[in-house]
């Protein structure tokens, strides 16, 4: 880092997340005046235009990339049209010990005076909870599943390369052509399509206006600037903001700025869960990078400086506040923007290039939490690129994560996507796959697998509450074999999946009719062509994901029931009673379950075959079920932080886990249960048919000494290549000792910069809840490759 980017980075790190009422007040005032005067898509676009016209414009000292979500870095807006926080919510956010947001008393007063009276009962969250049936509410309250979109709009969306060849004026020409093709006599949707297309056109003008306001501010600062160097930079910024996004970018800085304005637009228009991502940034920037070098207008050092300024902008953007269950399932400031590197080109050739290496150097030097990053590793990816990524990983940030690009393509082909679209796609957010710029891939919430077994062992009764939550599938005395237990588990799971999907269909319809996203639709094929919104099936592909949590815990519990209970003739009702009592006076039994039963993650057929059986059932129960937008449901395996929350609503389990303790995360083994080395972990995980998923998440932890020197990198390189030959989807690494993590617990002030991999994202260890800290410490720390 040079002096500029080092200072900007430190300012970003020092900035304290704080809520701003700016957006909420602007949206409220606009709706008071305009509600009912326009069709809903036009209303949404006009509201976005109102925000772009009136929101504060910030250009910080020395910035080369400009534009903030709020009036200053880490000033976080709220979205009352989605979820209207109560005054008590705001007070809690201000003082809660983890992921707090400073809230000025004036904001609470403004909320109580203006925002809450208008939006209470009108917010989409209120409408969702009002129309969902009692069975959905009961399952949600019991921790059977969560619902992403009760506080956050559909997101995890990634842009392709279209903006680098077309300005928004070009997109508006496409919109006008689509308007001209409308058939009002033969198409009953023509009037609705006209409203949507008009909204898209308005939203383009809105963002152009926001860019022009940044140009004006840059010119104002330039006129007052005594430093000729900075004055020249501000004049360049003004020219850039006059050019993009209205017109296609011509150089490296304009290309970065075009994306950044689009990023701001998507997350200003709506809180697209979570954020927005630039896709294959190295591939998109390569032509501008090479052209700048040839023309002598860019050097590797100046490109690196621009990229470092670009990274700071991501890190300035704290995720909007979450409360209740949603905060428990995703307790982080991270907004989940994820940059894809390497991978494949649409023609199937290697997608890595010199910008890939440049970005890896930036990731290593900046080591900021945001943006997240990953490397798409194909069999065609050069070993040098993978080893460069591994050297960054070795430094202990938990990023970049690694994806199997060949499996990612195969997964999308199985879903019916065109080959070129699949190759140009990749991963967003945590691990989910999608066709970049062409797909609305919606994450609907987490599903608690061990809770299904708990209900199966209690004949559908929730033992925490005594409520008859699920169907009656047989008392414990009637479950004489593991097949009996699995049939009860499957019946409970199908029952709650049906409830979850019925709820999702209602929620999707509410978003389609009441919360369109016209600007996001401009950037997503084929919304302009069809005249339909991103939230209403306008995208070329529309997949909906249910994320299953705790397959490692579930597998180990089933294996223990088989080997330590049924095979030894123990009375199942008495055993279930021991679970309900959290093994009180039964410690020898708990230790036997924990230490003698087969465990997933050890290449043990007795456990792994159960994992495969459960996975096949989940795939058959979810995959291909139709959603409300012409697409289908898909199975995904990741937790964010929900494995901690889900564990808190489960009593003790048959693998020896005590009541309330976290579940396994992703497809990782139960914490500490993998005792035969990393190769055994990968062999167990590789038995899952990853191609049938929309993404799987595997966390591993290594001692730093194991990865020392070139030899350590070579061994880890072979390990990754071997796993991907087994069609594994994803793997990521923590490189840290449990001892260092304990030190950070004892003295957090000395370890404020300690970054760890949590699930599909990295976070500061000291910002994590005590439960999550313990869960990460308990993960097996591999000290050899055997």
C-alpha positions as a printed Julia matrix, in Angstrom:
786×3 Matrix{Float64}:
   0.0     0.0     0.0
   1.13    3.52   -0.68
   0.5     6.37    1.75
  -2.92    7.17    0.25
  -4.4     3.68    0.37
  -2.88    2.93    3.77
  -4.62    6.02    5.16
  -7.95    5.24    3.45
  -7.77    1.67    4.71
  -7.13    2.81    8.29
  -9.96    5.34    8.1
 -12.27    2.56    6.98
 -11.14    0.31    9.82
 -11.56    3.12   12.36
 -15.03    4.15   11.2
 -17.74    3.0    13.61
 -20.92    1.46   12.12
 -23.78    3.84   12.82
 -27.36    4.03   11.62
 -28.5     7.0     9.6
 -32.16    8.01    9.22
 -31.48    9.68    5.88
 -32.9     7.0     3.58
 -35.82    6.15    5.84
 -36.93    9.77    6.04
 -36.59   10.31    2.28
 -38.54    7.13    1.47
 -41.23    7.98    4.0
 -41.7    11.51    2.72
 -41.86   10.29   -0.87
 -44.47    7.63   -0.13
 -46.64   10.03    1.86
 -46.91   12.21   -1.25
 -46.89    9.65   -4.08
 -48.48    6.41   -2.86
 -51.33    5.5    -5.17
 -50.33    7.98   -7.88
 -48.23    5.52   -9.92
 -48.17    1.81  -10.76
 -46.02    0.0    -8.2
 -42.89   -0.42  -10.39
 -42.99    3.26  -11.37
 -43.52    4.22   -7.73
 -40.43    2.22   -6.81
 -38.39    3.82   -9.61
 -39.56    7.32   -8.73
 -38.64    6.66   -5.12
 -35.16    5.54   -6.22
 -34.88    8.72   -8.29
 -35.89   10.74   -5.21
 -33.11    9.07   -3.22
 -30.52    9.71   -5.94
 -31.56   13.37   -6.1
 -31.54   14.06   -2.37
 -29.17   11.66   -0.59
 -25.91   13.17    0.64
 -22.87   12.98   -1.64
 -19.56   12.13    0.02
 -16.09   12.46   -1.49
 -13.44   11.81    1.11
  -9.93   13.22    1.2
  -7.7    11.49   -1.32
 -10.38    9.16   -2.7
 -10.02    7.93   -6.28
 -13.23    5.86   -6.24
 -16.25    7.67   -4.81
 -19.77    6.98   -3.64
 -21.21    5.86   -0.3
 -24.38    4.06    0.69
 -25.01    6.62    3.42
 -23.89   10.21    4.07
 -20.43    9.02    5.18
 -18.45    5.76    5.44
 -20.16    3.1     7.55
 -23.26    5.26    7.97
 -25.84    2.53    7.47
 -29.29    3.28    6.01
 -32.47    1.46    6.94
 -35.22    0.14    4.7
 -38.55    0.76    6.42
 -40.53   -0.38    3.38
 -39.06   -3.83    4.04
 -38.76   -3.9     7.82
 -39.65   -1.03   10.09
 -37.49   -1.19   13.19
 -39.17   -0.27   16.43
 -37.69    2.34   18.75
 -36.75   -0.53   21.06
 -34.98   -2.29   18.16
 -32.9     0.84   17.63
 -32.03    1.11   21.31
 -30.94   -2.54   21.38
 -28.85   -2.1    18.23
 -27.08    0.8    19.92
 -26.01   -1.16   23.01
 -25.91   -4.86   22.13
 -22.44   -6.33   22.8
 -21.89   -7.76   19.3
 -22.58   -6.18   15.88
 -23.89   -3.03   17.51
 -24.71    0.12   15.55
 -24.44    3.56   17.07
 -27.85    5.19   17.06
 -28.18    8.89   17.74
 -31.15    9.82   19.96
 -32.26   12.15   17.17
 -32.7     9.15   14.9
 -34.93    7.41   17.42
 -36.95   10.6    17.74
 -37.27   10.87   13.94
 -38.34    7.25   13.72
 -40.97    7.68   16.4
 -42.24   10.91   14.8
 -42.1    10.12   11.06
 -41.1     6.6    10.13
 -42.86    4.23   12.52
 -46.32    5.88   12.32
 -46.27    5.57    8.54
 -44.68    2.14    8.02
 -45.98    0.14   10.96
 -48.35   -2.35    9.33
 -47.32   -1.23    5.83
 -43.8    -2.7     5.75
 -43.39   -5.86    3.74
 -42.26   -7.73    6.85
 -45.5    -6.85    8.59
 -47.47   -7.97    5.54
 -45.52  -11.24    5.33
 -46.13  -12.13    8.95
 -49.78  -11.14    8.61
 -50.58  -13.53    5.74
 -48.46  -16.56    6.62
 -50.44  -19.36    8.32
 -50.19  -20.44   11.93
 -48.29  -23.64   11.04
 -45.55  -21.53    9.43
 -45.32  -19.25   12.47
 -45.11  -22.24   14.82
 -42.27  -23.87   12.86
 -40.42  -20.57   12.52
 -40.7   -19.85   16.25
 -39.47  -23.36   17.11
 -36.31  -22.98   15.02
 -37.28  -25.49   12.35
 -36.37  -23.0     9.64
 -35.54  -19.33    9.14
 -36.72  -16.91    6.5
 -34.18  -14.66    4.81
 -36.68  -12.34    3.18
 -38.54  -11.32    6.31
 -35.98   -8.55    6.74
 -33.96   -8.54    3.53
 -34.86   -8.49   -0.13
 -33.77  -11.13   -2.64
 -30.09  -10.78   -3.34
 -26.82  -12.7    -3.58
 -26.86  -11.39   -7.14
 -23.8   -11.04   -9.35
 -23.14   -8.85  -12.37
 -21.64  -10.16  -15.6
 -19.59   -8.17  -18.1
 -22.39   -6.35  -19.92
 -21.78   -2.94  -18.32
 -18.24   -2.75  -19.63
 -19.52   -2.49  -23.21
 -22.78   -0.58  -22.74
 -23.71    2.6   -20.93
 -27.07    3.14  -19.29
 -28.12    5.22  -22.3
 -27.63    2.05  -24.37
 -29.74    0.08  -21.91
 -32.43    2.74  -22.21
 -32.43    2.25  -25.98
 -33.04   -1.46  -25.39
 -35.88   -0.58  -23.0
 -37.51    1.71  -25.58
 -37.27   -1.04  -28.18
 -38.96   -3.47  -25.82
 -41.69   -0.89  -25.13
 -42.26   -0.55  -28.87
 -42.79   -4.3   -29.22
 -45.58   -4.52  -26.63
 -48.75   -6.1   -27.98
 -51.63   -4.47  -26.14
 -54.22   -6.43  -28.12
 -52.73   -9.89  -27.73
 -50.77   -9.8   -24.48
 -52.85   -9.44  -21.29
 -49.67   -8.48  -19.41
 -48.77   -5.64  -21.79
 -49.92   -2.84  -19.48
 -47.99   -4.31  -16.54
 -44.93   -4.75  -18.75
 -45.15   -1.12  -19.83
 -45.09    0.01  -16.22
 -42.08   -2.18  -15.47
 -40.16   -1.0   -18.54
 -40.94    2.64  -17.79
 -39.66    2.04  -14.26
 -36.42    0.58  -15.62
 -35.96    3.64  -17.85
 -36.53    6.01  -14.91
 -34.08    4.08  -12.72
 -31.32    4.52  -15.33
 -31.89    8.28  -15.33
 -31.78    8.21  -11.53
 -28.32    6.67  -11.35
 -26.99    8.98  -14.05
 -28.25   11.85  -11.9
 -26.43   10.47   -8.84
 -23.18   10.22  -10.82
 -23.59   13.78  -12.07
 -24.05   15.0    -8.49
 -20.73   13.34   -7.65
 -19.16   15.1   -10.63
 -20.48   18.43   -9.35
 -19.07   17.77   -5.88
 -15.7    16.8    -7.35
 -15.68   20.03   -9.36
 -16.61   22.05   -6.27
 -13.77   20.49   -4.28
 -11.34   20.95   -7.16
 -12.13   24.66   -7.39
 -11.33   25.05   -3.69
  -8.23   22.82   -3.68
  -4.8    24.45   -3.38
  -2.87   21.24   -4.03
  -2.42   20.93   -7.82
  -2.01   17.15   -7.68
  -5.25   16.62   -5.75
  -7.0    19.21   -7.89
  -6.08   17.18  -10.96
  -7.39   14.01   -9.35
 -10.69   15.69   -8.55
 -11.0    17.01  -12.1
 -10.39   13.48  -13.37
 -13.04   12.18  -10.99
 -15.49   14.73  -12.34
 -14.81   13.6   -15.92
 -15.24    9.97  -14.9
 -18.56   10.63  -13.19
 -19.81   12.61  -16.21
 -18.96    9.63  -18.41
 -20.11    6.62  -16.42
 -22.59    5.12  -15.97
 -24.31    7.08  -18.77
 -21.82    5.82  -21.36
 -19.63    2.76  -21.66
 -16.26    3.01  -19.84
 -13.09    3.71  -21.78
 -10.37    3.05  -19.22
  -9.55    1.19  -16.02
 -10.79    3.88  -13.61
 -14.03    4.38  -15.53
 -14.65    0.63  -15.54
 -14.24    0.39  -11.77
 -16.42    3.43  -11.25
 -19.18    2.12  -13.51
 -19.41   -1.05  -11.48
 -19.31    0.9    -8.22
 -22.19    3.17   -9.23
 -24.2     0.08  -10.2
 -23.35   -1.45   -6.82
 -24.57    1.67   -5.03
 -27.75    1.68   -7.09
 -28.68   -1.91   -6.3
 -28.15   -1.5    -2.55
 -29.84    1.91   -2.45
 -32.89    0.83   -4.44
 -33.46   -2.13   -2.13
 -31.57   -4.01    0.54
 -30.69   -6.85   -1.82
 -29.68   -9.63    0.52
 -26.82   -9.35    0.71
 -25.24   -6.59   -1.36
 -24.18   -7.16   -4.93
 -21.04   -8.61   -6.5
 -18.92   -7.79   -9.55
 -18.44  -11.38  -10.73
 -15.29  -12.22  -12.68
 -13.6    -8.9   -12.0
 -10.2   -10.0   -13.3
 -11.72  -11.01  -16.64
 -13.84   -7.86  -16.92
 -10.94   -5.51  -16.19
  -8.33   -7.23  -18.35
  -9.03   -5.32  -21.61
  -8.88   -1.96  -19.79
  -5.72   -2.98  -17.96
  -3.89   -4.06  -21.12
  -5.07   -1.02  -23.09
  -3.89    1.32  -20.32
  -0.46   -0.3   -20.23
  -0.13   -0.08  -24.0
  -1.17    3.58  -24.05
   1.08    4.47  -21.14
  -1.88    5.91  -19.19
  -1.75    3.11  -16.59
   0.96    1.21  -14.76
   0.72   -1.87  -12.61
   1.23    0.37   -9.58
  -1.49    2.86  -10.54
  -3.9     0.02  -11.31
  -3.12   -1.5    -7.93
  -3.78    1.84   -6.22
  -7.17    2.11   -7.91
  -8.06   -1.44   -6.89
  -7.05   -0.76   -3.3
  -9.28    2.33   -3.26
 -12.03    0.15   -4.74
 -11.63   -2.39   -1.93
 -11.91    0.35    0.68
 -15.32    1.29   -0.73
 -16.61   -2.23   -0.11
 -15.24   -2.21    3.42
 -16.98    1.11    4.09
 -20.33   -0.58    3.61
 -21.57   -2.28    6.73
 -24.58   -4.53    6.21
 -27.95   -3.06    7.25
 -29.01   -4.02   10.78
 -30.73   -7.3    11.47
 -32.76   -8.15   14.56
 -34.25  -11.24   16.16
 -33.84  -14.59   14.42
 -32.33  -12.94   11.35
 -29.53  -11.51   13.49
 -28.97  -14.97   14.98
 -28.72  -16.64   11.58
 -26.34  -14.03   10.16
 -24.66  -12.15   12.98
 -22.1   -10.08   11.1
 -21.43   -6.63    9.67
 -20.3    -8.28    6.43
 -22.4    -7.58    3.36
 -21.23  -10.69    1.45
 -20.02   -9.05   -1.75
 -17.74  -11.67   -3.32
 -15.19  -11.25   -6.11
 -14.63  -14.29   -8.35
 -11.13  -14.85   -9.74
  -9.76  -17.17  -12.42
 -12.25  -19.88  -13.46
 -13.19  -20.34  -17.09
 -13.99  -18.15  -20.07
 -17.24  -18.74  -21.98
 -15.31  -20.73  -24.59
 -14.05  -23.12  -21.91
 -10.47  -21.87  -21.78
  -8.59  -20.79  -18.66
  -9.94  -17.52  -17.28
  -6.96  -16.47  -15.16
  -4.72  -13.63  -16.29
  -2.33  -10.97  -15.03
  -5.17   -9.09  -13.3
  -5.88  -12.28  -11.31
  -2.41  -12.07   -9.79
  -2.75   -8.32   -9.26
  -6.02   -8.81   -7.37
  -4.53  -11.59   -5.25
  -1.74   -9.21   -4.26
  -4.32   -6.56   -3.34
  -6.32   -9.07   -1.29
  -3.16  -10.09    0.54
  -1.95   -6.59    1.26
  -5.3    -5.01    2.18
  -6.66   -8.02    4.15
  -9.98   -6.3     4.64
 -13.14   -8.22    5.54
 -14.85   -6.83    2.5
 -15.0    -7.56   -0.32
 -14.87  -11.3     0.13
 -12.96  -13.17   -2.53
 -12.71  -16.6    -4.07
 -10.66  -18.39   -6.68
 -12.49  -20.6    -9.15
 -10.1   -23.5    -9.7
 -10.54  -25.47  -12.9
  -8.41  -28.36  -14.09
  -7.17  -25.75  -16.59
  -6.17  -23.26  -13.9
  -2.36  -23.05  -13.8
  -0.74  -24.41  -10.65
   1.01  -21.05  -10.21
  -2.36  -19.27   -9.81
  -3.63  -21.78   -7.25
  -0.36  -21.62   -5.31
  -0.51  -17.82   -5.3
  -3.98  -18.08   -3.73
  -2.71  -20.62   -1.19
   0.12  -18.3    -0.15
  -2.5   -15.65    0.6
  -4.6   -18.2     2.51
  -1.54  -19.22    4.53
  -1.43  -15.74    6.04
  -4.5   -16.63    8.09
  -7.29  -14.35    6.83
  -9.57  -17.22    5.83
  -9.71  -15.93    2.25
  -9.8   -16.37   -0.63
 -12.05  -19.42   -0.54
 -11.62  -22.03   -3.27
 -14.27  -23.37   -5.66
 -14.18  -26.18   -8.15
 -14.98  -24.32  -11.38
 -15.58  -27.55  -13.29
 -18.16  -28.73  -10.77
 -19.75  -25.29  -10.7
 -20.3   -25.54  -14.45
 -21.63  -29.09  -14.18
 -24.02  -28.07  -11.4
 -25.48  -25.36  -13.6
 -25.74  -27.58  -16.65
 -27.73  -30.05  -14.55
 -30.12  -27.19  -13.77
 -30.69  -26.62  -17.49
 -28.49  -23.59  -18.16
 -26.65  -22.95  -21.41
 -23.0   -23.99  -21.4
 -21.68  -20.47  -22.05
 -23.87  -19.02  -19.3
 -22.65  -21.69  -16.87
 -18.99  -21.05  -17.65
 -19.45  -17.3   -17.24
 -21.14  -17.87  -13.88
 -19.69  -18.85  -10.56
 -20.42  -18.23   -6.89
 -21.92  -15.37   -4.94
 -22.27  -14.56   -1.26
 -21.04  -17.71    0.46
 -21.12  -20.74   -1.86
 -24.24  -20.66   -4.06
 -23.86  -21.04   -7.83
 -25.52  -18.89  -10.44
 -25.35  -17.62  -14.01
 -23.93  -14.15  -13.52
 -26.06  -11.31  -14.85
 -28.75  -13.73  -15.99
 -30.21  -15.3   -12.89
 -32.36  -14.46   -9.89
 -31.1   -17.0    -7.4
 -32.95  -16.53   -4.18
 -31.87  -17.88   -0.79
 -34.98  -18.43    1.29
 -33.61  -19.52    4.65
 -31.98  -22.28    6.67
 -33.51  -25.65    7.53
 -32.66  -27.43   10.78
 -31.91  -31.1    10.02
 -31.1   -32.3    13.57
 -34.38  -30.78   14.74
 -36.16  -33.14   12.34
 -34.55  -36.13   14.05
 -35.46  -34.7    17.45
 -39.1   -34.46   16.36
 -38.98  -37.94   14.86
 -37.8   -39.4    18.18
 -40.67  -37.62   19.97
 -43.55  -38.5    17.63
 -43.68  -34.94   16.3
 -43.63  -33.32   19.75
 -41.15  -30.51   20.36
 -39.52  -31.57   23.66
 -38.4   -27.99   24.39
 -41.95  -26.64   24.48
 -44.23  -29.66   24.77
 -46.04  -28.51   21.62
 -47.22  -31.05   19.04
 -45.28  -29.36   16.27
 -45.03  -32.04   13.6
 -47.09  -35.02   12.43
 -47.33  -38.16   14.55
 -44.83  -40.56   13.04
 -44.57  -43.16   15.81
 -43.59  -43.17   19.46
 -39.99  -44.02   20.35
 -41.14  -47.47   21.52
 -42.37  -48.2    17.99
 -39.08  -47.23   16.3
 -37.3   -50.57   16.45
 -34.8   -50.21   13.61
 -32.77  -47.44   12.05
 -35.03  -47.68    9.0
 -37.98  -46.92   11.27
 -36.18  -43.87   12.64
 -35.21  -42.69    9.16
 -38.77  -43.08    7.89
 -40.0   -40.92   10.77
 -37.23  -38.38   10.09
 -38.17  -38.23    6.42
 -41.85  -37.78    7.18
 -41.12  -34.91    9.56
 -38.77  -33.32    7.03
 -41.24  -33.55    4.15
 -43.94  -32.03    6.34
 -41.87  -28.99    7.26
 -40.39  -28.58    3.79
 -43.96  -28.34    2.5
 -44.73  -25.64    5.09
 -41.52  -23.79    4.21
 -42.16  -23.89    0.46
 -45.8   -22.85    0.78
 -44.6   -19.86    2.8
 -41.92  -19.08    0.23
 -44.48  -18.99   -2.56
 -46.51  -16.4    -0.67
 -43.42  -14.3     0.06
 -42.19  -14.46   -3.55
 -45.56  -13.22   -4.75
 -45.5   -10.31   -2.31
 -42.05   -9.26   -3.58
 -43.19   -9.6    -7.19
 -46.25   -7.42   -6.75
 -45.22   -4.98   -4.0
 -41.42   -4.71   -4.05
 -40.05   -4.73   -7.61
 -36.42   -3.79   -8.22
 -36.37   -1.92  -11.56
 -32.69   -0.98  -11.58
 -31.5    -4.48  -10.71
 -33.8    -5.68  -13.5
 -31.97   -3.47  -16.01
 -28.74   -5.35  -15.27
 -30.27   -8.84  -15.41
 -30.96  -10.71  -18.67
 -33.81  -11.1   -19.83
 -35.84   -8.61  -17.79
 -35.79   -5.89  -20.46
 -36.64   -8.42  -23.16
 -39.6    -9.87  -21.25
 -40.75   -6.67  -19.54
 -40.75   -8.47  -16.2
 -39.06   -7.56  -12.96
 -36.17   -9.43  -11.36
 -38.51  -10.3    -8.48
 -41.28  -11.47  -10.83
 -39.55  -14.07  -13.0
 -37.98  -11.71  -15.5
 -34.5   -13.21  -15.3
 -33.37  -15.88  -17.74
 -32.97  -18.35  -14.86
 -34.86  -18.39  -11.57
 -33.66  -20.76   -8.87
 -34.76  -20.77   -5.24
 -32.52  -22.3    -2.56
 -33.24  -23.98    0.75
 -30.09  -24.28    2.86
 -29.89  -27.44    4.95
 -27.89  -27.12    8.18
 -26.26  -29.74   10.39
 -25.77  -32.77    8.16
 -22.62  -33.69   10.11
 -24.47  -33.59   13.44
 -27.39  -35.5    11.97
 -25.13  -38.17   10.47
 -23.22  -38.71   13.71
 -26.48  -38.93   15.68
 -27.86  -41.57   13.31
 -24.58  -43.5    13.42
 -24.64  -43.46   17.22
 -28.25  -44.62   17.33
 -27.31  -47.53   15.11
 -24.08  -48.6    16.77
 -24.52  -47.64   20.43
 -28.26  -47.9    20.99
 -30.07  -50.22   18.59
 -27.19  -52.64   18.02
 -26.65  -52.96   21.78
 -30.29  -53.45   22.59
 -30.71  -50.28   24.64
 -34.26  -49.2    25.32
 -34.95  -46.35   22.89
 -37.56  -44.54   25.05
 -35.12  -44.58   27.97
 -32.35  -43.31   25.71
 -34.57  -40.49   24.44
 -35.32  -39.59   28.06
 -31.57  -39.36   28.68
 -31.29  -36.93   25.76
 -34.16  -34.86   27.12
 -32.38  -34.7    30.49
 -29.14  -33.55   28.79
 -27.37  -36.75   29.95
 -27.9   -35.89   33.61
 -26.23  -38.69   35.63
 -25.41  -40.36   32.27
 -21.91  -39.04   31.53
 -20.45  -42.52   30.71
 -23.2   -42.91   28.09
 -22.5   -39.48   26.62
 -18.77  -40.18   26.41
 -19.39  -43.51   24.71
 -21.59  -41.82   22.13
 -19.03  -39.07   21.58
 -15.95  -41.27   21.4
 -16.9   -44.74   20.19
 -19.65  -44.27   17.62
 -18.66  -43.82   13.95
 -18.17  -40.19   12.92
 -18.58  -38.47    9.58
 -15.3   -36.91    8.44
 -13.11  -39.94    9.11
 -13.63  -41.85    5.86
 -15.71  -44.34    7.88
 -18.26  -46.15    5.69
 -20.6   -46.74    8.63
 -21.09  -42.98    9.04
 -20.54  -41.78    5.5
 -23.14  -44.1     4.01
 -25.71  -42.58    6.34
 -24.68  -39.1     5.21
 -25.14  -40.14    1.59
 -28.55  -41.66    2.33
 -29.77  -38.49    4.04
 -28.36  -36.32    1.26
 -30.13  -38.35   -1.44
 -33.4   -38.01    0.43
 -32.97  -34.22    0.79
 -32.16  -33.87   -2.88
 -35.24  -35.83   -3.92
 -37.44  -33.89   -1.48
 -36.31  -30.43   -2.65
 -34.7   -30.36   -6.08
 -36.9   -29.48   -9.02
 -39.97  -28.45   -7.05
 -41.47  -25.5    -8.92
 -41.2   -22.0    -7.49
 -43.54  -19.14   -8.31
 -41.36  -17.61  -11.05
 -41.02  -20.42  -13.57
 -37.93  -21.83  -11.9
 -37.2   -24.53   -9.38
 -36.08  -25.19   -5.82
 -32.52  -26.36   -5.19
 -30.7   -27.82   -2.21
 -27.78  -25.95   -0.69
 -25.6   -26.8     2.32
 -24.34  -23.82    4.34
 -25.1   -22.16    7.68
 -23.6   -18.63    7.97
 -23.96  -18.48   11.79
 -27.27  -20.33   11.91
 -25.68  -23.57   13.16
 -25.2   -21.77   16.46
 -28.82  -20.59   16.6
 -30.2   -23.97   15.5
 -28.13  -25.72   18.14
 -29.64  -23.44   20.77
 -33.15  -24.72   19.97
 -32.17  -28.41   20.04
 -31.86  -30.58   23.12
 -28.99  -33.04   23.52
 -28.42  -35.33   20.54
 -27.38  -38.92   20.1
 -23.81  -38.09   19.05
 -23.06  -36.88   22.59
 -23.67  -33.22   21.89
 -25.15  -31.41   24.89
 -28.32  -29.33   24.76
 -27.9   -25.91   23.21
 -24.44  -26.5    21.75
 -23.84  -25.54   18.1
 -24.5   -27.97   15.3
 -21.96  -28.84   12.65
 -21.58  -26.15   10.0
 -21.89  -26.57    6.26
 -20.84  -30.07    5.23
 -17.98  -29.94    7.73
 -17.65  -32.68   10.34
 -18.85  -32.1    13.86
 -16.3   -29.88   15.63
 -13.45  -32.11   16.8
 -14.99  -35.34   15.5
 -12.66  -35.62   12.49
  -9.68  -37.44   13.99
  -8.0   -39.12   11.03
  -6.56  -36.13    9.24
  -7.61  -33.82    6.41
  -7.45  -36.5     3.72
 -10.1   -38.51    5.54
 -12.28  -35.38    5.84
 -12.11  -34.81    2.09
 -12.81  -38.44    1.32
 -15.92  -38.33    3.49
 -17.13  -35.04    2.02
 -16.33  -36.25   -1.49
 -18.92  -39.02   -1.18
 -21.68  -36.42   -1.37
 -22.91  -35.76   -4.91
 -22.05  -32.07   -4.96
 -23.19  -31.65   -8.56
 -26.76  -32.17   -7.39
 -26.56  -29.14   -5.09
 -26.54  -25.41   -5.58
 -23.49  -25.22   -3.34
 -21.78  -26.87   -0.37
 -19.49  -25.34    2.24
 -16.5   -27.15    3.76
 -14.39  -25.51    6.47
 -11.0   -26.84    7.52
  -8.44  -25.58   10.06
  -4.67  -26.04    9.83
  -1.79  -25.28   12.11
   0.34  -22.51   10.55
   3.48  -24.64   10.89
   1.94  -27.27    8.61
   1.82  -24.82    5.71
   5.3   -23.36    6.19
   7.57  -22.95    3.2
   7.15  -24.16   -0.36
   6.67  -27.71    0.86
   3.59  -26.73    2.87
   2.08  -24.94   -0.12
   2.81  -27.93   -2.37
   1.07  -30.33    0.0
  -1.99  -28.1     0.36
  -2.08  -27.67   -3.42
  -2.22  -31.44   -3.92
  -4.91  -31.75   -1.25
  -7.15  -29.18   -2.98
  -6.61  -30.72   -6.41
  -7.47  -34.17   -5.03
 -10.72  -32.95   -3.46
 -11.78  -31.22   -6.64
 -11.08  -34.41   -8.62
 -13.74  -35.95   -6.36
 -16.13  -33.22   -7.62
 -16.04  -31.37   -4.3
 -17.68  -27.96   -4.68
 -15.81  -25.73   -2.23
 -13.22  -25.67    0.53
 -11.82  -22.9     2.73
  -9.21  -22.78    5.44
  -8.52  -21.23    8.8
  -4.77  -21.15    9.42
  -4.53  -20.45   13.14
  -3.91  -22.31   16.38
  -6.47  -22.84   19.1
  -3.92  -21.36   21.49
  -3.89  -18.06   19.6
  -7.69  -17.96   19.6
  -7.71  -18.52   23.36
  -5.26  -15.66   23.74
  -7.61  -13.44   21.76
 -10.47  -14.39   24.09
  -8.4   -13.48   27.12
  -7.03  -10.22   25.72
  -9.19   -9.02   22.8
  -7.58   -5.59   22.82
  -4.29   -7.06   21.56
  -5.97   -9.15   18.85
  -8.45   -6.75   17.3
  -7.1    -7.52   13.8
  -7.34  -11.31   14.11
  -9.45  -12.54   11.19
 -10.96  -16.04   11.02
 -13.14  -17.89    8.56
 -16.6   -18.36   10.06
 -18.69  -19.97    7.33
 -18.92  -18.5     3.84
 -17.25  -15.33    5.06
 -14.42  -14.09    7.27
 -14.85  -11.9    10.33
 -12.86  -10.42   13.18
 -12.63  -13.09   15.85
 -13.22  -10.59   18.63
 -16.49   -9.46   17.01
 -17.97  -12.95   17.18
 -20.32  -14.13   19.89
 -18.76  -16.27   22.64
 -20.71  -19.29   21.33
 -19.34  -18.84   17.83
 -15.82  -18.27   19.13
 -16.0   -21.56   21.03
 -17.36  -23.36   17.98
 -14.4   -22.21   15.86
 -11.89  -23.14   18.57
 -13.39  -26.62   18.79
 -12.89  -27.3    15.09
 -10.15  -29.84   14.54
  -6.75  -28.23   14.05
  -4.98  -30.45   11.54
  -1.24  -30.71   12.16
  -0.36  -33.2     9.42
  -1.63  -34.12    5.96
  -1.98  -37.82    6.82
